Amino acid sequence: MTMERGILSDVRPGDVTIPGAYITDEVMQAVLDRQCHRCAGCNAPLAAGSTHFDLRQPVICGGAHTVGNFEALCPFCHRNLMRRIRERLAGMNDHRDK
């Protein structure tokens, strides 16, 4: 719990909603620091020019746009994550059509 303006709150720093569609350099650095500059998928060291930042649980699937929901991935793991999400969404659409 945190105290903000005299009000006790259950919100943790990782749960604060990030406004807008883009994440800031500060958020990227916080995610990298949390993960010790390693890929969340395969634990490989992350290179500056090829790191992908994405939501663990996409907003369209009920995830929140918060620091705690972001993860840093290498290109290989990001590609695999996107494939799984596309398959999951396609399965949801197939289910609705029946």
Secondary structure, 3 states (H helix, E strand, C coil): CEEECCEEECCCHHHCECCCCCCCHHHHHHHHHHCCCECCCCCCECCHHHCEEEECCCHHHCCCCEHHHEEEECHHHHHHHHHHHHHHHHHHHHHHHC
